Amino acid sequence: MILVNTDYITGKEFEMLGLVRGSTVQSKHLGNDIAQAFKTMVGGELRAYNEMLNEARALATKRMVEDAEKLGADAVVNIRYASSAIMQGAAEVIAYGTAVKFI
C-alpha cells in the first residue's frame, strides 16, 4: 500500500475509490498525566504525550489502511491528520485520505 500526502503518485494513473479514514482516542495513565503537569511548570518536551500521539497516529493510519484495503485500493493519496482534545490527557487523532486503484 502506497501512502502519500500529495494528490498524485509520479508515473501512476489511478481511479478514485473514495474517502477512507481511521481514528482513535488515546489517553495516558493518570501517573503520567500528573508527571506531565509538573513538567509544564519547568518547560521542555512532554515525552509521555509525544509518545501517546505517535501511537495514536500510527493506529489511526493502520485503521485508514484497513479501510482502504476493504475497497481494494492500491494506495491512499492526499493523506491528512487531525487531532482534538477530548478531555484532560486524552486526544482523538484521525487520519484520512482518498483511496485509489491503479489503472
C-alpha positions in Angstrom: 0.0 0.0 0.0 1.4 3.4 -1.0 0.6 6.3 1.3 1.3 9.9 0.2 0.2 13.3 1.2 0.1 14.5 -2.4 -2.8 14.2 -4.8 -0.6 12.3 -7.3 1.9 9.5 -7.5 4.6 10.1 -10.1 4.3 7.6 -13.0 1.0 6.2 -11.8 -2.5 6.7 -13.2 -5.4 5.8 -10.9 -9.1 5.9 -10.3 -10.5 7.3 -7.1 -12.4 4.8 -4.9 -13.5 7.1 -2.1 -12.7 8.6 1.2 -11.0 6.4 3.8 -10.3 7.2 7.4 -9.1 5.8 10.7 -9.3 7.2 14.1 -8.5 6.5 17.8 -8.9 8.2 21.1 -5.8 7.8 23.4 -5.1 8.7 26.9 -2.2 8.3 29.3 -2.0 6.7 32.7 -3.0 9.1 35.5 0.5 9.0 37.0 2.0 10.1 33.6 -0.6 12.8 33.4 0.4 14.2 36.8 4.1 14.0 35.9 3.5 15.9 32.7 1.5 18.6 34.5 4.6 19.2 36.7 6.8 19.2 33.6 4.8 22.1 32.2 5.9 24.2 35.1 9.6 23.9 34.2 9.2 23.6 30.4 10.6 21.1 28.0 9.3 18.3 25.9 6.3 16.4 27.3 7.6 12.9 26.2 4.6 10.9 27.6 2.2 13.0 25.5 4.5 12.8 22.5 4.6 9.0 22.7 0.8 9.0 23.1 0.2 11.0 20.0 2.8 9.0 18.0 1.0 5.8 19.0 -2.4 7.4 18.1 -1.2 8.5 14.7 0.2 5.0 13.9 -3.1 3.3 15.0 -5.2 5.8 13.0 -3.0 5.3 10.0 -3.3 1.5 10.3 -7.1 1.7 10.5 -7.2 4.0 7.5 -5.2 1.5 5.5 -7.5 -1.3 6.6 -10.5 0.8 5.4 -8.7 1.3 2.0 -7.9 -2.4 1.7 -11.6 -3.2 2.1 -12.2 -1.1 -1.1 -9.4 -2.9 -3.0 -7.2 0.2 -3.0 -3.5 0.2 -4.2 -2.7 3.5 -2.5 -4.1 6.3 -0.4 -3.4 9.8 -1.6 -3.8 13.3 -0.1 -3.5 11.9 3.5 -4.2 14.3 6.3 -4.2 14.1 10.0 -6.2 16.0 12.6 -6.4 15.9 16.3 -8.5 17.3 19.1 -8.6 17.2 22.8 -11.4 15.0 24.2 -10.7 15.7 27.9 -7.7 16.4 30.1 -4.9 13.9 29.0 -6.9 12.3 26.1 -6.9 13.1 22.4 -8.6 11.9 19.3 -6.4 11.5 16.2 -7.9 10.9 12.8 -6.1 10.0 9.5 -8.0 10.4 6.3 -7.3 10.4 2.6 -8.5 9.2 -0.8 -8.3 5.5 -1.7 -7.2 4.9 -5.3 -6.7 1.9 -7.6 -4.0 1.9 -10.3 -5.2 1.6 -13.9 
